[in-house]
Amino acid sequence: RGVVQAESRSGRTRAQEDSRRTALWHAIDRLPGKLRITLVLASIEGYDVRAVGALLGIPEGTVKSRLSLARQRLREMLR
């Protein structure tokens, strides 16, 4: 019985994680292009701020502000 309960909880957890992941990607897709590409390069692809700035041809400060704004908007969308 304990194994069945653990598997059931595990299945629910996976389903919840899948649902959250899907919601996150939908929210990322709804970001304006400049915010979306900055966020994807830095937070998903793992480029540092300097590299993102070089790739996009923008100052590091702009990268930081776009990341901050993108994260803020994601938090709002996912509430």
C-alpha positions, 0 to 999 in steps of 0.5 A: 500500500505504501508503494502505491501511495508513493507512486501516486504522489510521484505521478502527481508531482510529475504532472504538477511539474509538467504543468508548471513547466508548460505555464512557464514556457507559455509565459516566456512566449508572451514576453516582448521579443527583446525581453524574451531573447535576453531572458532565454540567452541568460537564464536558459542558455546560460550566457553571462551578462557580458556575452548576452550584451555582445550577442545582442549588441547592447550594453550590459546595463541594458541586459540587466534591466531587461532581465529584471523586467522579464522576470518581473513580468513572468512573476506577474503572469504566473500568479 
